[in-house]
Amino acid sequence: APPAPAPEMETVVTEQQFPVGDTADKLLASISKARALRDLGIVSDANKKDYKLDDSKTKLTISFGSEVRTFTVGGPVFGGADRYVMDNADNHGYVLSQTIMQSLESGKISLQLADPRGFDNAKLNRVTVTAPIKGSSRTKTVSKITAAAEGTSAKTWGDPNTNKADQTMANFVDNAASLRVSEYKPELKLAELTEIVSFAYADDQGAPLGAMTLYKRSRVDTAPQPPAPDLTAPVAPATPTPKTITEYFIVTPKTRVPGLVASAIAEKTENDLATVFGQE
């Protein structure tokens, strides 16, 4: 009997949504007015091999309104990082700038918003922390002050009225600033989350720079559970209790949608609220 036909390969497309930063803004600007560095004309079969277009699996598709252009992306130009591409509609070849190609190929790593707060940290001078505690809203503000110790001075966070350093608040503010998003969840609604604490950032003139709010939610772990217990056994094992997972998210005016952050850092921020606001 003839061998069974090989199963058809299934193409799986994974899409990710994420807020973009300055790198993406520059990329979109360069694409919208893109010009080829060189016009290679119609690419022959021999040239396809030279340009590494013959077996390339990388495609670049650009849509402007109803027009769609698809290019096969080949290898780099000898001695450089610019890339050979070929228009799939007519086999016309071009050389595209590395500025476009490198940002696209690195994808999320280079295009996403690096700091979800979205402002120049060198301008930060004041932070106001607000948290809902026991049914009421508690607020505390710190600003950058110069603290002297052992003949040296350094910038730290402290009380803007007394100009006294506050190491507890300094650790709290710096810890929250280290929260970084691993994955964005645009399908989540803020109404589904519980607010933990919010931060309002301002410069030395009191002008707003940005804001960030930390949220959390608890959900049942949907990972596959162990098989059902053997009811014929002398003593049936107890049915495992579903595991509850607590997840933390931040939202800023730049991200606009919840972003999942590391639980360890976020949980420490939540637990430190009692110390920050003097609650037992």
Contacts in CASP RR format, 6 or more apart in sequence:
PFRMAT RR
TARGET T0000
AUTHOR 0000-0000-0000
METHOD contacts of the structure
MODEL  1
APPAPAPEMETVVTEQQFPVGDTADKLLASISKARALRDLGIVSDANKKD
YKLDDSKTKLTISFGSEVRTFTVGGPVFGGADRYVMDNADNHGYVLSQTI
MQSLESGKISLQLADPRGFDNAKLNRVTVTAPIKGSSRTKTVSKITAAAE
GTSAKTWGDPNTNKADQTMANFVDNAASLRVSEYKPELKLAELTEIVSFA
YADDQGAPLGAMTLYKRSRVDTAPQPPAPDLTAPVAPATPTPKTITEYFI
VTPKTRVPGLVASAIAEKTENDLATVFGQE
16 108 0 8 1.000
16 183 0 8 1.000
16 184 0 8 1.000
17 184 0 8 1.000
17 186 0 8 1.000
17 257 0 8 1.000
18 108 0 8 1.000
18 111 0 8 1.000
18 112 0 8 1.000
18 113 0 8 1.000
18 181 0 8 1.000
18 184 0 8 1.000
19 112 0 8 1.000
19 113 0 8 1.000
19 116 0 8 1.000
19 184 0 8 1.000
19 254 0 8 1.000
19 255 0 8 1.000
19 256 0 8 1.000
19 257 0 8 1.000
20 111 0 8 1.000
20 112 0 8 1.000
20 113 0 8 1.000
21 111 0 8 1.000
21 112 0 8 1.000
21 113 0 8 1.000
21 114 0 8 1.000
23 103 0 8 1.000
23 110 0 8 1.000
23 111 0 8 1.000
24 103 0 8 1.000
24 111 0 8 1.000
24 112 0 8 1.000
26 99 0 8 1.000
26 103 0 8 1.000
27 99 0 8 1.000
27 100 0 8 1.000
27 103 0 8 1.000
27 104 0 8 1.000
27 111 0 8 1.000
30 97 0 8 1.000
30 99 0 8 1.000
30 100 0 8 1.000
31 62 0 8 1.000
31 100 0 8 1.000
34 96 0 8 1.000
34 97 0 8 1.000
34 100 0 8 1.000
36 94 0 8 1.000
36 95 0 8 1.000
36 96 0 8 1.000
37 82 0 8 1.000
37 94 0 8 1.000
37 95 0 8 1.000
37 96 0 8 1.000
37 97 0 8 1.000
38 94 0 8 1.000
38 95 0 8 1.000
39 92 0 8 1.000
39 93 0 8 1.000
39 94 0 8 1.000
40 47 0 8 1.000
40 51 0 8 1.000
40 84 0 8 1.000
40 92 0 8 1.000
40 93 0 8 1.000
40 94 0 8 1.000
40 95 0 8 1.000
41 92 0 8 1.000
41 93 0 8 1.000
42 90 0 8 1.000
42 91 0 8 1.000
42 92 0 8 1.000
42 93 0 8 1.000
43 51 0 8 1.000
43 53 0 8 1.000
43 86 0 8 1.000
43 91 0 8 1.000
43 92 0 8 1.000
43 93 0 8 1.000
45 54 0 8 1.000
47 53 0 8 1.000
48 54 0 8 1.000
48 86 0 8 1.000
51 74 0 8 1.000
51 75 0 8 1.000
51 84 0 8 1.000
51 86 0 8 1.000
51 93 0 8 1.000
52 74 0 8 1.000
52 75 0 8 1.000
52 84 0 8 1.000
53 72 0 8 1.000
53 74 0 8 1.000
53 75 0 8 1.000
53 84 0 8 1.000
53 86 0 8 1.000
56 72 0 8 1.000
56 73 0 8 1.000
56 74 0 8 1.000
56 75 0 8 1.000
58 72 0 8 1.000
58 73 0 8 1.000
58 74 0 8 1.000
58 105 0 8 1.000
59 70 0 8 1.000
59 71 0 8 1.000
59 72 0 8 1.000
59 73 0 8 1.000
59 88 0 8 1.000
60 70 0 8 1.000
60 71 0 8 1.000
60 72 0 8 1.000
60 73 0 8 1.000
60 85 0 8 1.000
60 104 0 8 1.000
61 68 0 8 1.000
61 69 0 8 1.000
61 70 0 8 1.000
61 71 0 8 1.000
62 68 0 8 1.000
62 69 0 8 1.000
62 71 0 8 1.000
63 69 0 8 1.000
69 87 0 8 1.000
69 89 0 8 1.000
70 87 0 8 1.000
70 88 0 8 1.000
70 89 0 8 1.000
71 85 0 8 1.000
71 86 0 8 1.000
71 87 0 8 1.000
71 88 0 8 1.000
71 94 0 8 1.000
72 85 0 8 1.000
72 86 0 8 1.000
72 88 0 8 1.000
73 83 0 8 1.000
73 84 0 8 1.000
73 85 0 8 1.000
73 101 0 8 1.000
74 83 0 8 1.000
74 84 0 8 1.000
74 85 0 8 1.000
74 86 0 8 1.000
75 83 0 8 1.000
75 84 0 8 1.000
76 82 0 8 1.000
76 83 0 8 1.000
76 84 0 8 1.000
76 98 0 8 1.000
77 83 0 8 1.000
77 84 0 8 1.000
77 95 0 8 1.000
80 98 0 8 1.000
81 98 0 8 1.000
81 101 0 8 1.000
81 102 0 8 1.000
82 95 0 8 1.000
82 96 0 8 1.000
82 97 0 8 1.000
82 98 0 8 1.000
82 101 0 8 1.000
83 95 0 8 1.000
83 96 0 8 1.000
83 98 0 8 1.000
83 101 0 8 1.000
84 93 0 8 1.000
84 94 0 8 1.000
84 95 0 8 1.000
85 93 0 8 1.000
85 94 0 8 1.000
85 95 0 8 1.000
85 96 0 8 1.000
86 92 0 8 1.000
86 93 0 8 1.000
86 94 0 8 1.000
87 93 0 8 1.000
87 94 0 8 1.000
102 110 0 8 1.000
103 110 0 8 1.000
103 111 0 8 1.000
113 254 0 8 1.000
113 255 0 8 1.000
115 121 0 8 1.000
116 179 0 8 1.000
116 180 0 8 1.000
116 181 0 8 1.000
116 212 0 8 1.000
116 250 0 8 1.000
116 252 0 8 1.000
116 254 0 8 1.000
116 255 0 8 1.000
116 259 0 8 1.000
117 177 0 8 1.000
117 201 0 8 1.000
117 209 0 8 1.000
117 210 0 8 1.000
117 211 0 8 1.000
117 212 0 8 1.000
117 252 0 8 1.000
117 254 0 8 1.000
118 210 0 8 1.000
118 252 0 8 1.000
118 254 0 8 1.000
119 201 0 8 1.000
119 209 0 8 1.000
119 210 0 8 1.000
120 209 0 8 1.000
121 177 0 8 1.000
123 203 0 8 1.000
123 204 0 8 1.000
123 209 0 8 1.000
124 144 0 8 1.000
124 201 0 8 1.000
124 202 0 8 1.000
124 203 0 8 1.000
124 209 0 8 1.000
125 143 0 8 1.000
125 144 0 8 1.000
125 202 0 8 1.000
125 203 0 8 1.000
125 204 0 8 1.000
125 206 0 8 1.000
126 141 0 8 1.000
126 142 0 8 1.000
126 143 0 8 1.000
126 144 0 8 1.000
126 160 0 8 1.000
126 201 0 8 1.000
126 202 0 8 1.000
126 203 0 8 1.000
126 204 0 8 1.000
126 206 0 8 1.000
127 141 0 8 1.000
127 142 0 8 1.000
127 143 0 8 1.000
127 157 0 8 1.000
127 173 0 8 1.000
127 199 0 8 1.000
127 200 0 8 1.000
127 201 0 8 1.000
127 202 0 8 1.000
128 139 0 8 1.000
128 140 0 8 1.000
128 141 0 8 1.000
128 199 0 8 1.000
128 200 0 8 1.000
128 202 0 8 1.000
129 139 0 8 1.000
129 140 0 8 1.000
129 141 0 8 1.000
129 142 0 8 1.000
129 169 0 8 1.000
129 172 0 8 1.000
129 173 0 8 1.000
129 197 0 8 1.000
129 198 0 8 1.000
129 199 0 8 1.000
129 276 0 8 1.000
130 137 0 8 1.000
130 138 0 8 1.000
130 139 0 8 1.000
130 197 0 8 1.000
130 198 0 8 1.000
130 199 0 8 1.000
130 200 0 8 1.000
131 137 0 8 1.000
131 138 0 8 1.000
131 196 0 8 1.000
131 197 0 8 1.000
131 198 0 8 1.000
131 273 0 8 1.000
131 276 0 8 1.000
131 277 0 8 1.000
132 138 0 8 1.000
132 195 0 8 1.000
133 273 0 8 1.000
133 277 0 8 1.000
133 279 0 8 1.000
134 279 0 8 1.000
138 277 0 8 1.000
140 169 0 8 1.000
140 276 0 8 1.000
140 277 0 8 1.000
141 160 0 8 1.000
142 157 0 8 1.000
142 158 0 8 1.000
142 159 0 8 1.000
142 160 0 8 1.000
142 166 0 8 1.000
142 169 0 8 1.000
142 170 0 8 1.000
142 173 0 8 1.000
143 157 0 8 1.000
143 158 0 8 1.000
143 160 0 8 1.000
144 155 0 8 1.000
144 156 0 8 1.000
144 157 0 8 1.000
144 158 0 8 1.000
144 204 0 8 1.000
145 155 0 8 1.000
145 156 0 8 1.000
145 157 0 8 1.000
145 158 0 8 1.000
145 159 0 8 1.000
145 160 0 8 1.000
145 163 0 8 1.000
145 164 0 8 1.000
145 165 0 8 1.000
146 153 0 8 1.000
146 154 0 8 1.000
146 155 0 8 1.000
147 153 0 8 1.000
147 154 0 8 1.000
147 155 0 8 1.000
147 156 0 8 1.000
147 165 0 8 1.000
156 165 0 8 1.000
156 167 0 8 1.000
156 170 0 8 1.000
157 165 0 8 1.000
157 166 0 8 1.000
157 169 0 8 1.000
157 170 0 8 1.000
157 173 0 8 1.000
157 174 0 8 1.000
158 164 0 8 1.000
158 165 0 8 1.000
158 166 0 8 1.000
158 169 0 8 1.000
158 170 0 8 1.000
159 166 0 8 1.000
168 275 0 8 1.000
168 276 0 8 1.000
169 276 0 8 1.000
171 272 0 8 1.000
172 269 0 8 1.000
172 272 0 8 1.000
172 275 0 8 1.000
172 276 0 8 1.000
173 199 0 8 1.000
175 265 0 8 1.000
175 268 0 8 1.000
175 269 0 8 1.000
175 272 0 8 1.000
176 197 0 8 1.000
176 199 0 8 1.000
176 212 0 8 1.000
176 214 0 8 1.000
176 269 0 8 1.000
178 265 0 8 1.000
179 212 0 8 1.000
179 214 0 8 1.000
179 250 0 8 1.000
179 261 0 8 1.000
179 262 0 8 1.000
179 265 0 8 1.000
179 266 0 8 1.000
179 269 0 8 1.000
180 261 0 8 1.000
180 262 0 8 1.000
181 250 0 8 1.000
181 255 0 8 1.000
181 259 0 8 1.000
181 260 0 8 1.000
181 261 0 8 1.000
182 259 0 8 1.000
182 260 0 8 1.000
182 261 0 8 1.000
182 262 0 8 1.000
183 259 0 8 1.000
183 260 0 8 1.000
184 255 0 8 1.000
184 257 0 8 1.000
184 258 0 8 1.000
184 259 0 8 1.000
184 260 0 8 1.000
185 249 0 8 1.000
185 257 0 8 1.000
185 258 0 8 1.000
185 259 0 8 1.000
185 260 0 8 1.000
186 257 0 8 1.000
186 258 0 8 1.000
188 217 0 8 1.000
188 249 0 8 1.000
188 257 0 8 1.000
188 258 0 8 1.000
190 215 0 8 1.000
190 251 0 8 1.000
190 258 0 8 1.000
192 217 0 8 1.000
193 215 0 8 1.000
193 216 0 8 1.000
193 217 0 8 1.000
193 249 0 8 1.000
193 258 0 8 1.000
194 215 0 8 1.000
194 216 0 8 1.000
194 217 0 8 1.000
195 213 0 8 1.000
195 214 0 8 1.000
195 215 0 8 1.000
196 213 0 8 1.000
196 214 0 8 1.000
196 215 0 8 1.000
196 216 0 8 1.000
196 248 0 8 1.000
196 266 0 8 1.000
196 269 0 8 1.000
196 270 0 8 1.000
196 273 0 8 1.000
197 213 0 8 1.000
197 214 0 8 1.000
197 269 0 8 1.000
197 270 0 8 1.000
197 273 0 8 1.000
198 211 0 8 1.000
198 212 0 8 1.000
198 213 0 8 1.000
198 214 0 8 1.000
199 211 0 8 1.000
199 212 0 8 1.000
199 213 0 8 1.000
200 208 0 8 1.000
200 210 0 8 1.000
200 211 0 8 1.000
201 208 0 8 1.000
201 209 0 8 1.000
201 210 0 8 1.000
201 211 0 8 1.000
201 212 0 8 1.000
202 208 0 8 1.000
202 209 0 8 1.000
203 209 0 8 1.000
210 252 0 8 1.000
210 253 0 8 1.000
210 254 0 8 1.000
211 252 0 8 1.000
211 253 0 8 1.000
212 250 0 8 1.000
212 251 0 8 1.000
212 252 0 8 1.000
213 250 0 8 1.000
213 251 0 8 1.000
213 252 0 8 1.000
214 248 0 8 1.000
214 249 0 8 1.000
214 250 0 8 1.000
214 261 0 8 1.000
214 266 0 8 1.000
214 269 0 8 1.000
214 270 0 8 1.000
215 248 0 8 1.000
215 249 0 8 1.000
215 250 0 8 1.000
215 251 0 8 1.000
215 258 0 8 1.000
216 246 0 8 1.000
216 247 0 8 1.000
216 248 0 8 1.000
216 249 0 8 1.000
216 266 0 8 1.000
216 270 0 8 1.000
217 246 0 8 1.000
217 247 0 8 1.000
217 249 0 8 1.000
218 244 0 8 1.000
218 245 0 8 1.000
218 246 0 8 1.000
218 247 0 8 1.000
219 244 0 8 1.000
219 245 0 8 1.000
219 247 0 8 1.000
220 242 0 8 1.000
220 243 0 8 1.000
220 244 0 8 1.000
220 245 0 8 1.000
221 242 0 8 1.000
221 243 0 8 1.000
221 244 0 8 1.000
221 245 0 8 1.000
223 243 0 8 1.000
225 240 0 8 1.000
225 242 0 8 1.000
226 240 0 8 1.000
229 236 0 8 1.000
229 237 0 8 1.000
229 238 0 8 1.000
229 239 0 8 1.000
230 236 0 8 1.000
230 237 0 8 1.000
246 263 0 8 1.000
246 267 0 8 1.000
247 260 0 8 1.000
247 263 0 8 1.000
248 260 0 8 1.000
248 261 0 8 1.000
248 262 0 8 1.000
248 263 0 8 1.000
248 266 0 8 1.000
248 267 0 8 1.000
248 270 0 8 1.000
249 258 0 8 1.000
249 259 0 8 1.000
249 260 0 8 1.000
249 261 0 8 1.000
250 258 0 8 1.000
250 259 0 8 1.000
250 261 0 8 1.000
250 266 0 8 1.000
251 257 0 8 1.000
251 258 0 8 1.000
251 259 0 8 1.000
273 279 0 8 1.000
274 280 0 8 1.000
END
